[in-house]
Amino acid sequence: MTDDSDTPNASVQDMTLDELRAEIEDIDREIVELIARRTYVADTVAQVKAELDLPTTDESQEERVMERAGQNADHFEVDSNLVKAIFRLLIEINKAEQRQNR
């Protein structure tokens, strides 16, 4: 018996087009919620950096984030380049906001 906890629901093949679209809608909402959570935490990091007079950019931290993104992509069998591109965009948006708020 295999553990399917990291793979899409096996019954997806039995779903109708409308049910599949509803599932995508739910997933999209979850993605937006996670982006909002990540942005909130990144904003808090920016506040701490400002209070400690630390630079906006931390290249070693960015490298760790990108490494984790690649590892997670591999774990979930998703295109690593796509996942890293999304994370690069999130990082760049957070850095731009940090610079703007200083």
Secondary structure, DSSP 8 states (H G I E B T S, - for coil): ----TTS--GGGGGS-HHHHHHHHHHHHHHHHHHHHHHHHHHHHHHHHHHHTT--S--HHHHHHHHHHHHHHHHHTT--HHHHHHHHHHHHHHHHHHHHHH-
